[in-house]
Every structure is written in C-alpha cells, then in structure tokens.
Amino acid sequence: MHQSPQKICLVTCATDLGNLALEGHLTWALKQFTTVDHFQFAPTQPGFLTSPPGVLKNRVDRIAQSPALNRHLDAAHRQGLPILIFSISTALHAIPFAVRHPGRFSLMLDWTRLLQKDFFGAPISNQEKLIMQFHKFVLSKAYKILCPTDVCLGHLRQRYGTPETQLCKILMPIDLDYFCPDEWPPCPPGERVRVLFVGGNFKAKGGDLLLDWYSKEGHELCDLTIVTHAPRPQNTLPALTWKNGVDQTELRSLYRDHDVLCHPSPWHSFGLVMGEAAACGLAVITCRSALGSTELVDDGVSGTIADSPQECIMRLKAIITNRELIYNMRLAARNLMVDRYAPSKVFDRILNGLTV
C-alpha cells in the first residue's frame, strides 16, 4: 500500500440519492486512512432535482457557489493537499482553478453526458458536441481520471481521446462496515425466496419489467418488495410489498431480510445498490446495461449477469425455485465484496491516482 497523506481535499456534489449514497461510501473509505477536507458543492435535498424549479435552483446555486469552490481549491493547493473532485459537471465549475494549476487535481467519474449514447451506439447532437469540448478541456487539466468500470475507461479513450497515462481503474467504495449481514452465514432461503428491487426512478431501473412478470406469474413463485419513489400502481397484488421514502437504516434492514436483489436496469452508470446488496449477502440478478455489474458480480457465482433487462427477468425466473443455488450465491456475494472491496484495496487504488 502507498504511504497515506495526512489529509485529502474531496469535492462532491450530491444531486440525487445515488450521488448522496456514493458520497457516503467514498468519505467512509477515505476516512479509514486519512483526514478528509470535504467540500460539498451546491448541496441540495435528494429528490429536489426531479422538478423543473429544483433543477433551475441547483444550476443557479452552482454558478453562485463557483467562486467559493475555487477559493477552497486554491487553499487546498497552498496546503499541498491531494485534491479529488467527483463528477465532470462539478469540475467544470473549477475551470479557473484548473487553468491556474493544471495537473493539481484528480477527477473521479462513473459517467459522462455521452456515455449512455456511446454504450447504445446512438448519435449525438450538435449541442452535445459543444458540451464535449468543455469536457475535453477540463479532462485535459486533470492529473489522473479515476473510473470504476472498464466501460467508462473505454468511453474516455475512444470518445475523448484521453491518453492511457491519465486513466486509472479504481474500485468503487462500498461501506462494508454498515452494509453487512446481521448474521453470518445467513439462514437458507425459506419456502418462498424473498426478492428485492431498489430504484428511485422505477421505470428507468427496470421496475416495470419486474412488476409485469411478478403480476403475471412471479407471485406464485416468490415474494417481492419494491423500494422506489414512484407511487404504487392501482390493481397490484395485495401480497406485493411497496415502499416509498426509505432511509439508509431501513434500506439496510431490507437488504438483510431478502435473498435476491433483482436489478434489470436498462441503463445505470454505476449501480451502487448491487454492491450494497452483495455486501449484505444477497445474490444479485442483473444485466450488462447496469454498469458496474461485471465489477460487482461474478456471473454464475455470486449472481447472474444477463445480456438485456428482459433476459434478466428470465434468469430470475430460472433460478427462483433453486434455493440451494441462491444460498451459495449469497455466500459468494458477501465473500466477494469483503475480498475484492476491502477498504485498504479501495484506498490504495484511489491513492494511486492522486498527486501526493
């Protein structure tokens, strides 16, 4: 392991529940080994950005707080601190600092505005081409660019022409102290396997596909709990458990009370829920369009990785009555997370991409 700096300057911008969760995991991992000077840029209430007024207010707040961000970075530079900025949109507001001190910060990201389009081979607009030039500029000023997935690294190479020497593959931090089983080894699944879905944006995370299958035939095979921001549809099965407004404490309890996480997301830049669930000892059934799946799941061992959201549902159907297989996957899932995502390994990868 590299020698740990006494303090790191971390800049985050939590604009939704996913960002907020990642912010918590990242600060937890860093604080295991160093002091964190944490600057929360334009913080907002989770879920507030789902409304047009919320989006507008956040954009205004970012512009208004940009001078404070750059002053904070200047102070960290004078102190000689390693600087880590999460997300390219946040780094755009640090351009004055980046111009004054090129190579003095590292950038951590799991997506760009064009990553989804490149993943599915979709064309980009002229406006997106213009935005890409701003992205390329700020990327060129970073010392290293830290990414948790091979897909994101490949995207930066091909779309932005980022040199290999600037790229760094990291392990996305997962708080293994908090997200852990309440007993280990877990009890074998009961007569009906307990399946969990977690996704604030219900349709965007494939919840509609899972609900359709469960309504037609899955209710005869397993129990299902859905955690989302979306309201419960009318005429759903009474046995279906539907939860809104779940906090981290309740979410951990839900992970601990289930056997399988089904994550059939048509698109996800990095599915933290897969890592949290696996850390709590759940088998993870997902698909390749949920980025992070190949990093967080050993296909056929700790879960399954389908080629599409539709196939993900079929994979779930195929194993849902095989309680022995699910139990073995649960054991493998927790063991994988403890071994692959140990805090020292996560921190060492991040530290390798910082200016020390």
N, C-alpha and C positions, 0 to 999 in steps of 0.2 A: 504493500500500500504506500502511496505517496505521502510525503510529510504534509500534515494538515495545517492550513493557515489558521491564525488565531481568530480571524473574522472574515466573513464574506458579505458583500453587498448584494442583496437579492431584490429584484424589482418584479412585481407581479401585477396583473390586472384581472381581477375576478369578475367576469361579466355574466356568468351563469353558474348553475350548481356544479357543472362539470369542472369549470375553472376553479371554483371555490374548493372543491374536493382535492383537486390536484395541488392547489396552493398549500393545503394542509399536509398532504403527503410529502411534498417537497421540503417544506420547512421542518417537518419531523425528521426526515433523512439527514438534512444538513446539521440540525442541532444535536445529532448524536455525536458529532465530531468537532464542531466549531461553533463560534458565536455568529448569529445571523443579524445583520443590519438590514431589516426588511422594510422596503418602501412599497406600500400598497398604492398603486397609481389609479386615480379616479375610481375608488371603490364604490360599488353600488349594491343595492339589495338584490339577492338572487331572485330571478323571475321578473324583475322590473323591466328588463330589456325586451320582454315579449310584447310590449305595447309601443306604438309609434312615439308617444311622448317620452317614454323611457329611453328609447334609442336616441332621440334628439338630445335629451338632457345629458346622457352619457357622453355624446360627442362634444357637447359644449363644455362639460366638465373636463374632458381630456385636453381640449385646447387651453382652457383656463389654468389647468394644473401642469401643463408642459414646462413652464419656467421653473416651477418648484422641483420637478423631476430632474431637469438638467442641473440645477444647483446642487441637488443631492448627489448626483453622479460626479460632479466636479469635486465635492467634498470627499467622496469615497476615493477618487483618483488621487487627491492630495495626501490622503492617508495611506496610499499604496495598497488598497484593498482589491482583491479579485472581484470582478463585477459580473453578475449573471442576470440577464434580462430574459424574462419569459414572454414569448409571443412576438411575432414580427410587427403586429399592429402597435404594440407598446414601444418597440424600438424605433418606429417611425417618428414618435414624438421626442425621441432622444437624438435626433439628427444633429442638432447644434453641438452636443457633446461628442458625437461620433466624428464630426468633421474636425473638431479641435483635438481629439485624442483617438485617432484611428488605431484599431488593434488593442484597445484597452478594455474591451468588454467582450463577453461571450454571449451568444444568443441561443436559447433553448426553445425549440418549437416542435410541435407534433403535426402541424398542417400549415398550408398557405391557402390563400383565396383560390388558387388554381389547382390545388392538389386533387380535389374531387373530380374536376373536369378531366384532368390528365388520367386519373385512375380508370375512368369510364370512356376515355377517348373522345370527349365532347369538344366542340370548337370553342374558342374564347373570343370575346367581343373586343372591339377597339378600346373601350373603356378599361377592360381588364388588362389589355396590353400596356396601356399607360400606367396603370397601378403597378404592373410588374416591373416597370423601370424604376419606380421608387423602391420597391422591394429589393431589386438587384443592387441598388446603391447602398442601402443600409446593410445588406448581407455582406457586401464587399468591405465594409468598415469593421466587421466583427473579427475578433481573433480566431475563434472557433464557433462552429454551429453544431449544437448538440441535438440529436434526434433519437427518439426511442424505437423507430421502426425502419426496416430496410426500404419500405415503400417510400417513406418521406425522404430518405437519403437519395434514393434513385431519382425522385422528382427534382430535388435540388441540383443534381448533376445534369440531368437532361434538359429541364426547363430553364434553369437559371445559369447553367454553366459554372456552378460552384466548384472550385478545384478540390481535389481529393484531400489535399493537405489541410483544408479548412474544415472538413467534416469529421464528426466524432459520434460514434454509436454509443448511446448510453442505455442504462436500464431505468425505466420509468419507476420512480419510487412508490412503494406501497407500504403503508404503516402496518407492519406485521405485528406490532405490539397491541394495536387497537383492533384490527381486523384479524381475529383469531377464533378458533372454536372454543366453546365453553367447556367442552370435554374432548379428550383425545386418547385413543381413537374414538371416532363417533359411533353411535349406535347404528346398526344396519337399518336400511330403509324399511318402513312398515309395509303393510299390505298394499297401500296406495302411495306411490312415490310423490313427494312434495316438490312441485316445480315453481320457480320464482322468475318473474320478469321485472326488470328495473329500467325505466326510461322516462325521463321527464316529458320529452316530445314523443307521444305514444306511437304515432304512425311512422315518424322518421326513424324510430328504433325497431320497427317491425312488429310492434304490438298488435296491429290489426291482423297480421297473418296468423299469429299465435292464437288470438282470440277466436278467429274464424275456425281454425282447426279444433280448438277446445270446445266450441259450441256444437260442432257437428259430431265429433267422435271422441275427442280427448277427455271429456268429462267422465267417460266411462272407464278411463284407464288411470287417471292421476288427479291430484288436487293442484290447483293453480292459484297463485297470488300475484296480482299485478300492482306495481308501485309506479305511479305516474302523476303528472299534473292534470291530465285530461279527466273530465268528468265521466262517471260510469255511464255507459250507454244504456238505453232502455232495453228491456226484454232480455237481459243477460241472465245466465243461470244463477239461481239463488246460492248454489254451493261455491260460486266463484268469489274469492276474496279480492276486493278492490280498495286500494289505499291511496289517499292524497295527503300531501303535507307531511311527509315522513322526514324526520330529522336523522342525524347520523347515529344516534343511540338506538332508535327504533330500527333503522336500516340494518345495523349490525345484528340485532336480535332476530330480524327476519332472515338474514343470511344463515344464522345459526340454527334456525328452525326448518330449513329446507334442505333438500338433497341435490337439486339440479338448478343451475341458472340457465335459462334459455335466452339467447341474445341474437335474434335473427335480423340484425340491423342492416338495411340496405346501404347505409353509409355511416361511418363513425371514425373520426380522425384518430382517436385512441380511446378504447372502451375501458375506462378505469373500473367499471363495475365488474368486468371479468376478473381483474386482478384482486379486487376486494372479495369477491365471492370465492375465488380459488383459495385465497388466504384463509378464509373461514372454513375451507374444506368442502366446497361444492364442486360437483362435476360441471363443466362448462360446455354447453352445446351452442356453437356459434357458426359464423361463416367468414369468408375471406374479406368481404366488404366491410367488416368491422375491424378496422386496422388495430393492430396490437394483438390480434388473435394468435398469430404464429409465434409471437414472443411470449404470450401468457399461457398458452395451451399446448400441450403435447398431444397431437392428433392421435386418437385411439388409445391414449394412456390416461391423461387427466381430463379428457373430454373429447369432443369431435369438432372438426373444422370443415364445414360444408363449402361447396363452391358457390352457393347462392342462398338467399334467405328462404326461398321455397324448399330447397334441399335440407336446410337446417331443420325445418319443421318435420320433414320426413325422417331425418336422423333421430330426432327426439322420439317420434312415434316408434322407430325401430328398436330403441333400447329401453323404453319407458317401463316395460314389464320385466326387464332383466335386472333384478335388484342386486345380484352378486356383482355384475359388471359395474353398475353405478357405485356400489360401495367401494370397489377397487379404484375407480376413477376419483372418488372423493379422497381416498388416502393419498393417491398420487398427486392430486391438485395441491393440497397443503404442503406436501413434501417438496414439490417443485418450487413453490413460492419461497419457502424457507431456505432452500439451497441456492436457487438462482438469484433471488432478490434480497439476499442478506444485506443489511444496512451498510456493512463495510464494502461490499462489492458495488452497490449503488453509488456510494460516496466516491469511491476510487475512480469510477468511470466519469463522474461529473468533474472531479478534481483534475482529471487528465485533460479536460477541455477548458480549463481556466488559466488565466495569466496569474502566476504565483510569484 
